[in-house]
Amino acid sequence: MPVRRNILTSNTARDGFIQGVRALNQELAGLTTADLDIPGPDTQLSTWDLFALWHYFTMEIATPPGSGRNAAHRGPVFLPWHRWMLFLLESQLQRVLGDSDFGLPYWDWAADGDGPRAQQLNGLLWTEAYMGGSGFPVSDGPFAFDPVDSSSFQVRVWQSVFTGQLEVANRGLWRNLGQDPDVRTLPATAMVTNSMNFRRYDAAPYDSSSIRGFRNRIEGWVGRSVPGLHNRVHVWVGGDMGPGTSPNDPVFYLNHCNVDRIWEGWQERWGPVYEPDASADPTLEGQRLNDELVSMLTQVQPLVSQMLNLDEFLADNPSRVPTYDVLP
């Protein structure tokens, strides 16, 4: 059974994650950028790239158009959709590592956020043995880019922050740690504790303005004049963590695995509850309890409800159910 561990306290989890990510980044998926009409030189896409594209295209699907919600963000489906994404990425890592018990690690960013800013910028995660640091491209660590080494980590496709369009990149990873003028520090533990005190999962109008539920607190759209929690981490890391193709950066999964861990802790406290239910207004289609998740990498489209309890979803194969070493 996979156990998801803190990447800063488990060298086994760290090393497996790095090895698996690099393997997926090199594994050709049998698809090119020309097949998808992405502007730029025709480029072979990897399995790793497909996850970034899935995330981007899902963000382009509004539910409904003009609502501000999309099929993975700014609405109740945020947590179930990303739980499904984590499960699929974890399954791919298990495959390339040949280890069915490998658990996707998480980064407890609130533990770092409790320290001073200088310490956050120079944290263990950003050292050469872990994720490497800032740069355009990142030049140290396991995901450093070498233009003459075809086996080095590459960003092949991205949503340009300059044009907003999907483009071929064929470059190294971009990070800009802690340099956004409005987000100088990571979220702190007190912010996580506050979010977990919200007993209600979500509340009308079920979008980025909802203020009475846990989902929007952990997603990070409300409660502050600057991004909170999940959103704050994206902005603080910067670079490739900013646009819709943010899964290009391996840190994306460390962030979201921690978000899922916090949700799991919330569910332990309040139960596997969800809102809106299946009878909610049709304008909430895609966000309701029994609606299908947008799953472009699988033939099966799981339901929102199936992501609330993976023990039930994987009842026929309980050895695949991931657990966390520590819940908040």
N, C-alpha and C positions, 0 to 999 in steps of 0.2 A: 504493500500500500504506500503510495507516494506521501511523503511528509514534506511540507513546504517550510523551509527554515530561513532564518535571518542570514542573509548573505555575508554579513560582517562577523558572524560568529561560527560559520560553518565553511571551512575550506573545501570540503567535499561538494557542497552545494555551489559554491563559487566556481570551482574548477569545472564541474559538469556543465554549468550554465555557459561559461565562456566557450568551452569546447563545442557544445551543442549549437550555440548561436553561430559560431564561425562555420560549422558544417552546413547549417541551413543557408547561410549567406553564400556559400559556394555551390550548393546543390541546384543544378538547373531544373527548372520546372516545366520545360517544353513549351514555353510561351515567350513571345518577344513584345517589345514595346510597340512595334508596328501592328501586331495583332490587335492591340487595344487602342490604336490611333493616338498614341501619346507622342507629342511633338519632340523631335530630336533624333539623333542617330539610332538606328535600329539596334536594340540591345537585348541580349538574352536575360530573362528574368529568373531569379532564384526563388526557392520556396519561401525564404525570408521576405523577399519583396512582395509576395502575394498577400501577406498579412498586412503590410502597410497599405497596399492598394485596397484591400477589403475594408479597412478602417476608413480610408478616404472616401470610397464610393458610398459607404453606409452613411457617412456624414452628409452626403449630397441628397439623401432621401428624406424629405420633410414629411412629418406626420401630424397634421396634413400640411400642404403647402401654405406658407405664410404664418404658421403657428409659432415659429422660432424653435420648435422641437425638431430633432432629426431622429433617425432610426436607432441611434446609439447614445445620444447626448441630450442635455437640456430637458429631460423628462424622466418619468419613473423607470423606463427601460434601461437607463444608464448602467445600473449595477448588474442586472441579469445578462445584458448583452456582453459586457466585458468579462463576466464570469465564463461565458461560453467561449469567448476568444482565448482566455487564459487556458482553459481546458484543452482546446485544440492545439495551441502552441506547445503546451506541456507534453501532449501526446506526440507531437513531431520531435521534440527534444528526446523523449524516451526512445523513439524509433532510431534516430541517428546515433544515439549513445549506446543502444543495445541494452537499455536498463529500464524495465517497466516500472521500477520503483522510484525513478528519479522524480523529485518534486521541484517545481519551479520556485526559486528563492524570492524573498521579498526584501525590500529596503525599508526599515523602520525610520522614515524620514523625520518623524516627530522627536525621536531620541536625539538626532543631530540638531533639530530645530530648537531644542532646549538650551543648546550651547551658544556662545557668542558668535557673531557673524564671521570673524576671522577663522574660527575653528570650523565652521560649516564649509567655508571655501576650501579648506585644506583637510577635509575629512578623509578617512581611510578609503571610502568608496571611490575617491577620485585619484587614487594612487595608481602606479603602473601595474601593480599586482591585481587590481580590480577593474574598474571601468575606464581608467585614464582620465585626463582632465579636460580643460577647455581647449578650443582651437578651431580653426577653419582652414584645413581639417585638423581633427584631433591627431596629435603626433606621438602620443605615448600610450602604453598599455596594449591590451590584446586587440583593440579595435582601431589601432593606428593605421593610417593609410600610407601606402608606398606605391607611387604611380608605376614603378617598374616591377612590382611584385603582384602578379595576378591573384595570389592567394590572400592578399590583405583584405580587410573588411571594406566593403563598398556600399555607398548609397547610389542606387541606380536610377531611382525615380523619386521625385518629391513634388509636393505642392509648393511652388515658388512663393516665398513671402514677398517677393517684389511684384509679381503679376497675379498671384492667386490661382494660377493655372497649373495643371499637372504637366510636368516636363521631365525629360530624361536629364539626369544629373551626372552620373558616372564620375563620382568624386568621393572624397573621404567624408567621415562623419563630422558634423558641426555642433559644437557646444559653446555656451557662453555663460558659465556658471555665475549666478548672483549679480548680474550686471544690469538687469532691468531696473530703472529708477524707482518704480513703484513696488517692486518685490525684492527687497534686499536680503530677506531671511526666509528660511523654510518654516513650515507650520510647526507649532509647538504642541506638546502633549495636552495642554489645557484646551486647545482647539478640538482635539480628538475627543476628549472627555465631554466637552460641551455638546458635540454632535451626537454622541451616544445617549445623551439624556433625553433626546426627542423620541418619545414612544411611538409616535405615528410615523409610518414609513414615508408617506408623501401626502400632499394636500393640493386641492384646487388652487390655482388653475393648472397645476401639473406642468410647469415649465420653469424657466430660469428665474422667475420672480416669486416662486412659491417659498414661503418663509416658515411654514409650520411643520416641516417634515425632515426626517433624517437624510433622505436621498439628496436633497439639494444642499444640505449642510456639508455632506462629505464630498459632493461634486464640486462645490465651492463657488456658486454664483451669488450667494446672498450673505448678509450679516456683516459685510465689511465693504469699505470703499475700494478695496483691492481684492484680487482673487484669493479664495481661501482653499485650504486643504488640497484636494487633488489638483485643482486648477493652479493653485499657487506653486506646486511642485513643477508642473509643466513650464510655467513662466520662469521660475527660478533657474531651472536647468538651461532653458533657452535653446537657441539654434534649431536643430532638427526636432526638438520636442515641442516646437510651437505650432506648426501647420497640421493639416489633416493627415499627413503622412508621418505623424510622430512615432509610430511603431518602428520607423527606421532605426531609432536609437534603442539599444537594448535596455536602457534605463526605463523606458516606457513600461516594460513588463515588471520591473522591480517596483515601480510606483503603483501600478494597478494591482499587483499581487498584494501589496500592503493595503490598498483600498478594500480589496476583497476580504482580507483578513479582518479588517475593522468591521466590515459588514457581517462577517461570520460571528464576530464577537457580539455585535448588536443583535443578531438573530438568536444567539444563545440567551440573551437577556430578555428579549421581547417576543421571540418566536418567529417562524418563517412566514411572516405576514407581508402583504403587498397591497398597494392601492394605486390605480383604480381597479375595480373588479371587472369581471367579464361583461357585466350588464351596463357599463358606463357608456356615455354618449359616443356615437360613431365617430365624432371628430377626434376622439382619442385612439382611433385604430392604430395598431402598432405599439401602443403603450399599455394596453389592458392585460389583465391576468392571463387570459387564454389566447392572446394573439401570438403569431409566429415571430420569432426573431429573424432578422435579416442575416442569413448565413450563406455567403457566396462560395465558401470553400467546402461545403458538404452538400450532399443530395438531400439529406434530412434537414428540415427547418424546425428546430426545437421550439417549444412554447415557452413563454415567459415563466409560466408556473413551474416548468420542469427545472429551471435554474434556481428555484428557491430552496430545494433540498436535493443535493446530488446523491444522497444515499438512496432516495427513491428513484431518481432518474437512472442510476446505474445499479439498480437492484439485482439485475441478472449478472453483473460483473463487479461485485463490491470491492475487489482488490484494486480497482481503478479510481476509487473515491479518494481525492486528496484531503489531507488534514493539515493543520498548522501546529507547529511546535509550541507556540504560545499565542493565546488570544488576548487582545486588549481588554 
